Amino acid sequence: MNQTAKRITFTGQVQGVGFRFTALRIANRYQLTGLVRNLLDGTVEMLAQGPSDDIDDCVRDIEVAFAGYVGDTKVEEIPADPQYKDFKITF
């Protein structure tokens, strides 16, 4: 499988609704590495590494879980970072 890294930004009502904990659970299901965190502008940023299809499926599952909360999702490919050995929530 092709390993890739992506930065995903979720906008909408994505803070204060359990978003990061759900994203963590879903990312772990796909065995992705990286992090998820709230940003000061009210968005949530996720840095995910793993097979490209798994990242895309993870994002889709998060959007389904938070249908009505996610207003927009932006995905961009970024360089992989070997420091990520697991997936975690940062604050």
C-alpha positions in Angstrom: 0.0 0.0 0.0 1.1 3.5 -0.8 1.9 5.5 2.4 0.9 9.1 2.3 0.3 12.0 4.7 -2.6 14.5 4.6 -3.7 17.6 6.5 -7.5 17.7 6.8 -9.3 20.8 8.1 -12.9 20.4 9.2 -15.0 23.5 9.6 -18.5 23.9 11.0 -19.7 23.1 14.5 -16.7 20.8 15.1 -15.6 21.9 18.6 -17.3 20.9 21.8 -19.2 18.0 20.3 -16.8 15.1 20.9 -15.2 15.4 17.4 -11.6 14.8 18.3 -12.4 11.7 20.4 -14.5 10.2 17.6 -11.8 11.1 15.1 -9.2 9.3 17.3 -11.4 6.2 17.5 -12.0 6.1 13.7 -8.3 6.8 12.9 -7.3 4.0 15.1 -9.7 1.7 13.3 -7.7 2.4 10.1 -4.4 2.2 12.0 -3.4 5.7 10.9 -0.7 7.7 12.6 -0.8 11.5 13.3 -2.9 13.8 15.4 -6.1 15.7 15.7 -6.5 19.1 17.4 -8.7 22.1 17.8 -7.5 25.3 16.3 -8.1 28.8 17.7 -10.3 29.7 14.7 -12.9 27.1 15.6 -11.8 24.5 13.1 -10.3 21.0 13.8 -7.1 20.0 12.1 -6.2 16.4 11.5 -2.7 15.2 10.3 -3.1 11.6 9.1 -0.5 9.2 7.7 -1.1 5.8 6.2 -2.4 4.3 3.0 -4.2 7.1 1.0 -7.4 5.1 0.6 -7.5 4.5 4.4 -7.1 8.2 5.1 -9.9 9.0 2.6 -12.2 6.3 4.2 -11.4 7.7 7.7 -12.3 11.2 6.6 -15.6 9.9 5.0 -16.4 8.0 8.2 -15.8 11.1 10.3 -18.0 13.2 8.0 -20.8 10.6 8.3 -20.5 10.5 12.1 -20.8 14.3 12.2 -23.3 14.9 9.4 -24.9 18.2 10.1 -21.9 19.4 12.1 -19.2 19.5 9.4 -19.7 22.4 7.1 -16.6 21.8 4.9 -13.6 19.5 4.7 -10.3 20.5 3.1 -7.7 17.9 2.3 -4.1 18.5 1.2 -1.2 16.2 0.8 1.8 17.0 3.0 5.2 15.4 3.5 5.2 12.4 5.8 6.7 12.9 9.3 8.3 9.8 10.9 7.8 11.3 14.4 4.2 10.0 14.4 4.1 6.4 15.7 0.5 6.4 16.7 -2.6 8.6 16.5 -3.3 11.1 19.3 -5.3 14.1 20.4 -3.3 17.2 21.1 -4.6 20.4 22.7 
